[in-house]
Amino acid sequence: MCTRYVAQSSKPSLSHRVQETLPICQMNEPIKREYFTVYTDWNQVKQYLTHSQFTFVDSPDKADIIWMYTHFKDFERLSVDSPNTYINQFPGEHVITVKDYLASLAASIAKETYLQQSNDLMHDNDNTDAKLSTNWYPVTFNLVYELPQFCAYFQSNYNKIISTNDERGRNDKHNIWILKPWNLGRGVGIVITDNLDRIIKTCDVNPMIASRYITDPVLFYRNDLQANVKFDIRYVVLLRSVKPLILYTYKVFWLRFANKPFILDDFDSYDRHFTVMNYRSADNLKQMHCDEFVELFDKQYPDHKWSTIELKIHRLLVEIFQGATKYPPPRGLSHNVQSRALYAVDILLEWRSNGYASSNQKDIYPVVCEVNFSPDCERACLYHSNFFNDIFSCLFLDQSSDLCNIHKLT
């Protein structure tokens, strides 16, 4: 039986992030205003925030709202010097936006859930995985601190697969892993492999996590390719408050598609296994509005309506932030009356057994790839020019979510 620990101390954080200060405790939110001045270093905000109740200023000292593309760290100073100024970040948000911290969060939630439900899970054939991660995040190891545990798990998994395949004469189990650098985005530095030697060599170069690769993703049929391809979904999430937890999601979501048919091979083929095409040739970028996607998805999967899947996604989003806000820093995301934030959550859909022993049917489950700080909103603004008007109206003007194209989660 493979065991692992969950890194819950602040020690890992010291190695790869700048320490931030925490705000001085405040009871009251910044003064309510009808009009706000905004300072931002984010060009998309400068271009697309056109709402008449927001005007731009050239210095953060003059601003009612500071909306930074770069990381903000001095929450203590802001709370003392500018208690009536908002900032678009929360103290401790790295617990969801940095890959190794998100993996640790998922492992912590899984461990607590397993202990609470241990009597039920004793009958689960895969109770080891139930202790390692949640159902919305793949089993993941931090290869800087958990390489021996990962190697033991990899070998145990390999042995079980060989035994199962030999007994049943089939080859439907896999031991494939996706390696991701701790804090890079846009598919940079990612490796997909089932070779343990390659995994060990790769993690010698950069700090990496290793996550179970989704080998049975829900695919989307592209008429232009006449083929089923991998895809993922980006949901924009707005965090207005930690205590109480007030969370929204934008009603419009974004799709990203692979450009080659999915097969469980050819792992170095970017166009087959990856979906982030925004930063490659424009000719390779498949664009589709979410309304069209929902219509086509329901036709392709008539037994799995999108409305049901989206409810699962909404529950997933709530669970992430409930887990992230359960503990104070450094383990959790801190309450701050001056903070408002926007995140992008990237999600894959996976086929899994529905859990009934007498049934071979599978159901669709959402799985989180990552949570992004300061996400690229170019497509959001291009196809929905009121995107930032909606975001700011919800977070700062307290407008009804229905008027802002936003769905309230909590």
HELIX and SHEET records of a PDB file:
HELIX    1   1 LYS A   11  HIS A   16  1                                   6    
HELIX    2   2 ASN A   43  TYR A   48  1                                   6    
HELIX    3   3 PRO A   60  LYS A   62  5                                   3    
HELIX    4   4 PHE A   75  ASP A   81  1                                   7    
HELIX    5   5 HIS A   94  THR A   97  1                                   4    
HELIX    6   6 LYS A   99  GLN A  116  1                                  18    
HELIX    7   7 SER A  118  LEU A  121  1                                   4    
HELIX    8   8 ASN A  127  LEU A  132  1                                   6    
HELIX    9   9 LEU A  147  ARG A  168  1                                  22    
HELIX   10  10 LEU A  196  CYS A  203  1                                   8    
HELIX   11  11 TYR A  270  HIS A  273  1                                   4    
HELIX   12  12 ALA A  282  ASN A  284  5                                   3    
HELIX   13  13 CYS A  290  GLN A  300  1                                  11    
HELIX   14  14 TRP A  306  ALA A  324  1                                  19    
HELIX   15  15 GLU A  378  TYR A  383  1                                   6    
HELIX   16  16 PHE A  387  PHE A  396  1                                  10    
HELIX   17  17 SER A  401  CYS A  404  5                                   4    
SHEET    1   A 4 PHE A  54  PHE A  56  0                                        
SHEET    2   A 4 PHE A  36  THR A  40  1                                        
SHEET    3   A 4 ILE A  65  TRP A  67  1                                        
SHEET    4   A 4 TYR A  86  ILE A  87  1                                        
SHEET    1   B 4 THR A 140  ASN A 142  0                                        
SHEET    2   B 4 MET A 208  ARG A 212 -1                                        
SHEET    3   B 4 TRP A 177  PRO A 181 -1                                        
SHEET    4   B 4 VAL A 191  THR A 193 -1                                        
SHEET    1   C 2 PHE A 220  ARG A 222  0                                        
SHEET    2   C 2 ALA A 227  VAL A 229 -1                                        
SHEET    1   D 4 TRP A 254  PHE A 257  0                                        
SHEET    2   D 4 PHE A 231  SER A 241 -1                                        
SHEET    3   D 4 ILE A 246  TYR A 250 -1                                        
SHEET    4   D 4 ILE A 406  LYS A 408 -1                                        
SHEET    1   E 4 TRP A 254  PHE A 257  0                                        
SHEET    2   E 4 PHE A 231  SER A 241 -1                                        
SHEET    3   E 4 ALA A 341  SER A 353 -1                                        
SHEET    4   E 4 LYS A 362  PHE A 373 -1                                        
END                                                                             
